[in-house]
Every structure is written in structure tokens, then in C-alpha cells.
């Protein structure tokens, strides 16, 4: 039981690191683009990073709900998950796509810059993984 709590704390720390690094990487790229006077690109990178962070938070909440539901129904032969959980997990992609489209159409922010900003989550995950490899917690 104690071992499980220690592992959970390590995972939560890594999740927080990924969330922080997502914003840091995206906004750093946006600042770099701003220094090059590419204001539309800077805005797109920052918007993409913010949407990427939001996507990560929603994914984490959905998975936490699934885990809590499965744990609560551990003895049940067929655990049930609320249908709303599945709907929210799919809905987040549609909401992000809608936000990107509206920002692209209304504010004329380059679509490619927002897509690159959405990649901030991948860069943050790789960075956090390398950190965990170089500094393993025991």
C-alpha cells in the first residue's frame, strides 16, 4: 500500500512537470517568434501551447475518472463507466478543432503556427521522460 502511494506521488509529479513544460516550451517558442517580429506566429504558437495544455488537463481528468470508477467497482464482474466520460474524451478533440478553426478564420492567425504550438505537449513529454531517465527517483 505504501509502495503504491509512493508510485502515485511520482506519477503525479511527472504529470505536473509535463503540464508546466508544455506551457513553458510553447510560450518560449512564442517569445522567440515575437523577438523575430513574427507576431502572428508568436500568437499561434502561444494559442497552440495553451490548447495543448488544456487537452492534457482534460485527458488527465478523463483518465482519473476511469481509474476511480474501475477501482470503486473492483469486485464487480463488469465495471461500468459513465457514458459522459467517454463523451468528454471525444468532445475535447472537437472543441480544440473548433477553437483552432475560429481563431484561424476570425483572427487570421496562421494555422501551421497553431499546429506547431499543439506539438508543445509532445516536446514537454519527451523532455520530462529524458529528465526521468537521467534522474530516476527511487
Phi, psi and omega per residue, in radians:
X1 nan -0.777 3.131
X2 -1.143 -0.708 3.118
X3 -1.048 -0.694 3.139
X4 -1.142 -0.693 3.117
X5 -1.153 -0.664 3.114
X6 -1.123 -0.774 3.122
X7 -1.119 -0.702 3.117
X8 -1.088 -0.730 3.119
X9 -1.102 -0.679 3.110
X10 -1.130 -0.740 3.129
X11 -1.140 -0.718 3.131
X12 -1.129 -0.656 3.104
X13 -1.132 -0.704 3.113
X14 -1.167 -0.687 3.099
X15 -1.082 -0.742 3.105
X16 -1.128 -0.674 3.121
X17 -1.110 -0.748 3.130
X18 -1.109 -0.768 3.135
X19 -1.071 -0.774 3.138
X20 -1.153 -0.764 -3.124
X21 -1.164 -0.527 3.105
X22 -1.046 -0.860 3.122
X23 -1.178 -0.710 -3.117
X24 -1.090 -0.836 -3.130
X25 -1.111 -0.812 -3.109
X26 -1.133 -0.787 -3.134
X27 -1.259 -0.554 3.058
X28 -1.123 -0.718 3.078
X29 -1.137 -0.676 3.093
X30 -1.123 -0.710 3.102
X31 -1.143 -0.713 3.112
X32 -1.084 -0.727 3.097
X33 -1.162 -0.631 3.099
X34 -1.144 -0.667 3.092
X35 -1.128 -0.471 3.071
X36 -1.522 0.136 3.123
X37 1.089 0.551 3.044
X38 -1.778 1.304 -2.985
X39 -1.126 -0.695 3.123
X40 -1.135 -0.685 3.102
X41 -1.194 -0.708 3.116
X42 -1.049 -0.771 3.118
X43 -1.118 -0.752 3.138
X44 -1.104 -0.716 3.109
X45 -1.125 -0.756 3.134
X46 -1.156 -0.736 3.115
X47 -1.116 -0.785 3.118
X48 -1.070 -0.717 3.120
X49 -1.145 -0.720 3.123
X50 -1.126 -0.727 3.094
X51 -1.161 -0.631 3.098
X52 -1.127 -0.739 3.100
X53 -1.102 -0.758 3.121
X54 -1.082 -0.734 3.090
X55 -1.043 -0.762 3.124
X56 -1.093 -0.764 3.140
X57 -1.094 -0.752 3.131
X58 -1.163 -0.693 3.102
X59 -1.083 -0.776 3.127
X60 -1.071 -0.770 3.128
X61 -1.098 -0.728 3.125
X62 -1.118 -0.769 3.128
X63 -1.199 -0.644 3.065
X64 -1.074 -0.685 3.101
X65 -1.123 -0.744 3.111
X66 -1.087 -0.757 -3.133
X67 -1.137 -0.777 3.123
X68 -1.066 -0.743 3.137
X69 -1.132 -0.734 3.132
X70 -1.189 -0.660 3.132
X71 -1.191 -0.709 -3.130
X72 -1.159 -0.515 -3.105
X73 -1.873 0.574 -3.053
X74 -0.985 -0.701 -3.097
X75 -1.419 -0.224 -3.102
X76 -1.277 2.416 3.138
X77 -1.179 -0.512 3.137
X78 -2.383 1.608 -3.127
X79 -1.097 2.503 3.134
X80 -1.895 2.408 3.094
X81 -2.004 2.340 3.127
X82 -1.001 2.402 -3.124
X83 -1.062 -0.528 3.130
X84 -1.068 -0.522 3.125
X85 -1.122 -0.805 3.113
X86 -1.134 -0.707 -3.134
X87 -1.080 -0.773 3.136
X88 -1.131 -0.627 -3.120
X89 -1.178 -0.599 3.102
X90 -1.427 -0.649 -3.086
X91 -1.079 -0.541 -3.084
X92 -1.103 -0.615 3.096
X93 -1.173 -0.734 3.108
X94 -1.118 -0.699 3.132
X95 -1.162 -0.703 3.104
X96 -1.164 -0.739 3.107
X97 -1.086 -0.726 3.106
X98 -1.109 -0.747 3.125
X99 -1.091 -0.762 3.122
X100 -1.091 -0.759 -3.138
X101 -1.095 -0.805 -3.109
X102 -1.112 -0.762 3.134
X103 -1.114 -0.708 3.124
X104 -1.133 -0.818 -3.052
X105 -1.293 -0.699 -3.036
X106 -1.512 -0.836 -3.021
X107 -1.685 -0.063 3.104
X108 1.020 0.589 3.051
X109 -1.390 2.324 -3.105
X110 -0.989 2.289 -3.122
X111 -1.068 -0.721 -3.121
X112 -1.088 -0.631 3.139
X113 -1.158 -0.640 3.096
X114 -1.223 -0.663 3.102
X115 -1.132 -0.686 3.072
X116 -1.146 -0.690 3.084
X117 -1.091 -0.611 3.083
X118 -1.132 -0.381 3.111
X119 -1.337 -0.065 3.128
X120 -1.054 -0.571 3.114
X121 -1.119 -0.727 3.098
X122 -1.109 -0.763 3.121
X123 -1.117 -0.696 3.132
X124 -1.168 -0.687 3.131
X125 -1.145 -0.742 3.101
X126 -1.109 -0.768 3.131
X127 -1.075 -0.790 3.124
X128 -1.134 -0.635 3.117
X129 -1.159 -0.764 3.103
X130 -1.102 -0.694 3.104
X131 -1.067 -0.757 3.136
X132 -1.140 -0.590 3.116
X133 -1.234 -0.758 -3.101
X134 -1.318 -0.496 -3.131
X135 -2.256 1.221 -3.097
X136 -1.170 2.455 3.084
X137 -1.620 2.384 -3.105
X138 -2.118 nan nan
